[in-house]
Amino acid sequence: MPLHFELVTPDRLVRNEEVHMVTVPGTEGDFGVLEGHAPFMSTIRDGDLLVQKTANGAAETIRVEGGLAEVTTRGLTILAEKAA
């Protein structure tokens, strides 16, 4: 099953899609999120989100600066100060 992923900045909705996995640069260390992950929240540091659309696909890199990551039963939402 896919993971619902949203990336939001103060200016716009950057991504809203179904993916396989996202690796997030958390302030306490990088963490990966797959469908069914336990709910939690984390602050994120400046770094790269790695987005895998399929299990064996290459990861796409999205640069983010600061913010929060929230994992719920609905999926992963990243609220970033900036994203490129």
Backbone hydrogen bonds, N-H to C=O, Kabsch-Sander energy under -0.5 kcal/mol:
donor,donor_aa,acceptor,acceptor_aa,energy
3,L,19,V,-3.7
5,F,3,L,-0.5
5,F,17,E,-3.2
6,E,76,L,-2.3
7,L,15,R,-1.9
8,V,78,I,-3.0
9,T,12,R,-2.7
14,V,7,L,-2.4
14,V,12,R,-0.7
15,R,7,L,-1.6
17,E,5,F,-2.5
19,V,3,L,-2.8
20,H,52,Q,-2.4
21,M,52,Q,-1.9
22,V,33,V,-1.8
23,T,50,L,-2.5
24,V,22,V,-0.5
24,V,31,F,-3.3
26,G,24,V,-1.6
26,G,29,G,-0.7
27,T,43,T,-1.9
29,G,26,G,-1.4
31,F,24,V,-2.1
33,V,22,V,-2.6
35,E,20,H,-0.5
37,H,34,L,-1.6
40,F,71,V,-1.4
42,S,69,A,-2.2
44,I,67,G,-2.2
45,R,25,P,-2.7
47,G,64,V,-2.3
49,L,62,I,-3.2
50,L,23,T,-2.1
51,V,49,L,-0.6
51,V,60,E,-3.0
52,Q,21,M,-3.0
52,Q,50,L,-0.6
53,K,51,V,-0.6
53,K,58,A,-0.5
57,G,54,T,-0.8
60,E,51,V,-2.9
62,I,49,L,-2.2
64,V,47,G,-3.1
65,E,82,K,-2.2
67,G,44,I,-0.5
68,L,79,L,-2.3
69,A,42,S,-3.0
70,E,77,T,-2.8
71,V,40,F,-3.1
72,T,70,E,-0.5
72,T,75,G,-2.9
75,G,72,T,-0.9
76,L,4,H,-2.7
77,T,70,E,-2.6
78,I,6,E,-2.8
79,L,68,L,-3.0
79,L,77,T,-0.5
80,A,8,V,-2.5
80,A,78,I,-0.8
81,E,65,E,-1.3
81,E,66,G,-1.4
82,K,65,E,-1.1
84,A,63,R,-2.5
